[in-house]
Amino acid sequence: MVFKIYPSIMRIFSSFILLFFFQVSFACGWYESAETSRLALFKSEREGFLKLRYFCYSANSFHEVNMVSNKDQELNCLEWQKKIGSKVTTDDIHTILYETDSDQFQAAYHTNTLKKVFAKNTFIATLLLPKNKSFFDYLVFAKQLEYNNVPNSKWESWNSIKSYQENGNTVALGSYNQKILKAKDSFLKQRYAFLILRDRFYNSDKAEVIRLYDTYFADNKNTILEPWALYYKALCIDDFPLQNYLLSKVFASCDDKSYAVMLHYNFKQTAATLNLAKNDEERNMILILESLRNPAPDLKTIKEVYKLNSNSVYFSFLIQREINKLEDWIFTPKYSVNKVPAVNFDEMSWYDNYEKAKEENFNKDTYYLRQLRDFLISIHAKVSGEQKDFMASAIAQLCFIDDEIDLGKKYVAMISDEANASIQMQKNIQLALVALKQDNLQDEKTQNKLFNYFNAIEDLVENDNSLLKNLYSLYRIASNEFSKQGDKATAGLLFLKSDLKKEGSDSWYYNPSFYSYTGYFERYATLDDMDNLIALYQKEDKTPFEKYICAGTTAPDVNFYKDVKGTIAFRKNNLAIAYQVFASMPASFWQKNYEYRNYLNENPFVPKVLQKEKERKFNYRFNKAEFIAKLIELKKENTAASNLQLAHAYFNVSYWGNSWMMLAYDWSSSGGENYSDYVYGEDNHDAEMKYQNSNYYRCTLAKMYYEKVLELSKNKEEKALASLMIFECNYYDYYGIFAISDTERMPFKSGEEITDFYSLYSKTRTFKQYNCPLLKAFIN
């Protein structure tokens, strides 16, 4: 998550406050990174993709990875095994070279306890044999140098390690050269040479780096050390096209330096770099490097790469990137809260005229999708093995993005049962999409199929949490499809499941709160939806699918949902249902949950607008059922006095009153978007405008009851108060339209009520209590 400072005033009682229980009235805003909200469903991979994961399509500069390739380390261990004997296991070699801290190794060496400390390690046992002394001496020297390379993290151990360095804290260049020259074995010569080359690089001795590479590696490339050494040589060359060319050779030859290569590759030298390529293979690698950093449509390059090597893993990876681009351009605006792609080249074009830009970009992206799909279909029969399964998966995904479900099913069926686990996972995602798009989602068989598909993917997340992005995307689409088929209960649970996966993949821990469990439903559910949700919550013999969607998404208390149902009923002025629901809840609920105790804590029958700040008391014990019962009773009485209380109550449950939380779960000082708007993807202002026949913002019901007071009452005090409050309702109606919305401002025109207040009722106690010079200024 990212915090950002905005210049505008935020909602004083934003749901950010209510969800996380601290107050932020100004400046500090909340937003998600574009990468967090980006949708991505396609994750088919081939063997060899691991080194490329940094370059998956991403809104960030580079994709975050949770696993990296250790292929180079394995190759180095194999080289050692080949040199000193097959009885030494590569695991033991790896343990010493890559897992053993230099402190630990040197301490054991200088106390002659290597055999004891590494008692079961075949690598150490073999190196300690007299015949392998030269190899052992190299390892000791390498571990000594390893210690020298990170002195800042070793300062606390100087005393215990004693003096392991030659000539102080560094090893002199002459010592290096002497060790290289004394080494009789070419294996050791190269390894000593690599150590000095790397040391000289970090000491900015470019000429020596180049000399060492040319002397010991240029004509002897049959080692994993060669591309490592070439990487350092490349960075010592000032000719950028040549540097690029050498870096492309490093990228092609090893995994370990792939990310580092991309950090240094100069993308402004494309043509000059291509001119240095000696053959199609080298030209192909340069094209691939260029494409790996291209966020725009890149089918032209992909076709060139295919011509040069149709079975290339790099070609497959570029296809994955291209599909992820299309998912971002098409899915992210459709299903995410941002409504624009995560990677956006011209942001202003979206905001100048969003609907126009959205349509134009959708048409353009769909056309490009079909070009890419048709190309892949044309080559599908020409590829084989893992590549063929990958291509079938890719074509199917493009079909599903374009809602070509039947054609997508055809290619899903072509994925063999022997396809790797990644492609099989993608197949489950695609079969889930088929069911979501074509089947009756209320059918138990369909739901069981979905459960199996979802569950199969969930099982893989434990070993690869990068799949959380795919689950977030899949559940977001699933939520949308259930919603379209009228099942808001399931849709809401899937929406929260999607959010949990999204937040779980980010850098902070997401703990659902009251509003997390209820937010979707208070915005989108009907009373029937809430009945279905409550019934599902209380159902004892849930199906596997029902258990699955409820796991981690349902509130800890069914009364969370009852409160939402009662609130929806009250918004619709259905007092009977609202009372029935609230009366079925514990009376203590509103004292113990959410922020009710902090925002439903004043007398709802005393208009907030008439109270001075020092007169307000916040110790009222609010009970929603009792409040609704009181309204029902007052309506039955239908007297001037009862209508006055009703009017006060409806004013207070409006946006402007002290009991707004009877209708809403957050409050805004500006009417702009807040945290909950961000989570659910739209400004809720239009929906709020309809609460209680527009009473929430426009005080329509409050005004109606105040007008009844004028009609029924013969008491000047009541009439004076009703006249004053009608004026207040009119003013807040005006203020709500022109201050909260974007409507063009018009001058406020007061009605006759304020005139009557200053003429007919000027002798009343009410007039004396509430008269002020500002009020009189509104008389037209």
Secondary structure by P-SEA (a helix, b strand, c coil): cbbbbbcccccccccccccccccccccbbbbbcccccccccccccccccccccccccccccbbbbccccaaaaaaaaaaaaaaccccccaaaaaaaaccccaaaaaaaaaaccccccccccaaaaaaacccaaaaaaaaaaaaaaaaaacccccccccccccccccccccccaaaaaaaaaacccaaaaaaaaaaaaaaaaaacaaaaaaaaaaccccccccccaaaaaaaaaaaaccaaaaaaaaaaaaaaccccaaaaaaacccccaaaaaaaacccaaaaaaaaaaaaaacccccaaaaaaaaaaccccaaaaaaaaaaaaaaaaacccccccccccccccccaaaaaacaaaaaaaaaaaaaaaaaaaaaaaaaacccccaaaaaaaaaaaaaaaaaacaaaaaaaaaaaccccccaaaaaaaaaaaaaaaacccccccaaaaaaaaaaaaaaaaaccccccaaaaaaaaaaaaaaaaaaaccaaaaaaaaaaaaaaaaaaccbbbbbccccccccccccccaaaaaaaaaaaacccccaaaaaaacccccccaaaaaaaaaaaaaaacaaaaaaaaaaacccccccccccccccccccccccccccccccccccccccaaaaaaaaaaaaaaccaaaaaaaaaaaaaacccccccccccccccccccccaaaaaacccaaaaaaaccccccccaaaaaaaaaaaaaccccaaaaaaaaaaaaaaaaaaaaaacccccccccbbbbcaaaaaaaccccccccccccccaaaaaacc
